[in-house]
Amino acid sequence: MKPELRVGVAGLGTVGASMVRQLQKKSNAFAARCGRTVRVAAVSARTRGRDRGIDLADVTWFDDPAALAAAPDIDVFVELIGGDSGPAEDSVRAALAAGKHVVTANKALLARHGVELARLAEDNGVSLSFEAAVAGGIPIVKTMRESMAGNDVSRVYGILNGTCNYILTRMEQDGLDFAACLAEAQRVGYAEADPTFDIEGNDTAHKLAILTSLAFGCEIDVDAIYLEGIASITSADIQAADELGYRIKLLGVAQRTDTGIEQRVHPTMVPKTSAIARIDGVLNAVAIDADVVGEVVLAGPGAGGNATASAVLADVADIARDIRVPVLGQPVAGLAPYKAAGMRMHEGGYYIRLAVYDRPGAFAEIARIMAVESISLESIMQRDRAGAKAGEAGAPQPVTLITYETTEAAVKRALATISAQNVIAGTPQMIRIEKLA
Ligand code: HSE
């Protein structure tokens, strides 16, 4: 048997505690699978005395995670602190510089500094593993980096945030409003400490930025991601989507186009018949369109202590087994610069909801403006005059349009022109429709 692998864990929140617990509970089975004993030799966390349901009697305690990272009797540093700077960044850099393998669940850190850290790992001949950083327990990083090595990927997309999926599912299934569903998601413990990170799409963007690099062999560019959250989605949209044969999901999508790579995070209408539409509650799913294998869809728990710890343990097992792969699927020197496709060039169908004044000619004006922009309409749905008094003219009526494939630029121009006419009340709602098999 190879010598024991000594693991140092920084951050003993739900993921860290679960990971230590599993490793202690399954030490024999894990050793058999890895061909060597794997032991938690040291830990670091903010509060020492707390009962976490794990046995730390023979484990060395460090107050400073960077000191743990560089400790000579540690082979692997597991970073579960979180955040794209501060102690997480400092300790990961210290570990790599000291020649330690690093396992992290930190999507923000990788989205910001992934390429630089991958280079540091390469230069020091060690692994930097991050299965837990994207979609929690779903083995999407290994799938993309290792199992898809013979494929060219054209698109990767997914539900990458359980909180948003939970909110949208509850809004749909229970007819609850956004605020009530968000409060419930926080109570259940899925939302980030600051839930705006979830609902405004930043958490999805961090994960998407990493997937984009793995899919297209390019550098990570999180700032280039087009971002729209779910706070503007109303019950009216959810109901209209249902009637039109769609469901609304917050998707992260990275797609190769003729002009570059689109990276976008936004509420998306997906056909009810698609695999991604059937992912409910806090579950995550990732779909990959690739030339050799076709479409691959993985679904599972994207958050939570045990699910995320499962992914961390898989990375530790790879290190114990001496499995080494390039951090981002190929050596950093081979990564292409990220070339963005402008969002205005995005092509697809659109759902548009307008509050149209109920008077002759209003509708004709909207149709005319759409025609000027060469936007062809697939369907038009007008609600009955709920709430309007009989014979009353001018009260806005909800009208839902579905366009055939067009460009983002054309839709934006058309909506700006419509808004400038005296035909609608309020701001138009627009949701992109993802073309799926
Ligand atoms: N807050 C995230 C989610 C979990 O709701 O999916 C960790 O990324």
Residues whose N, C-alpha, C, O or C-beta is under 5 A from the ligand:
A	BS01	HSE	L160 N161 G162 T163 Y190 A191 E192 G302 A303
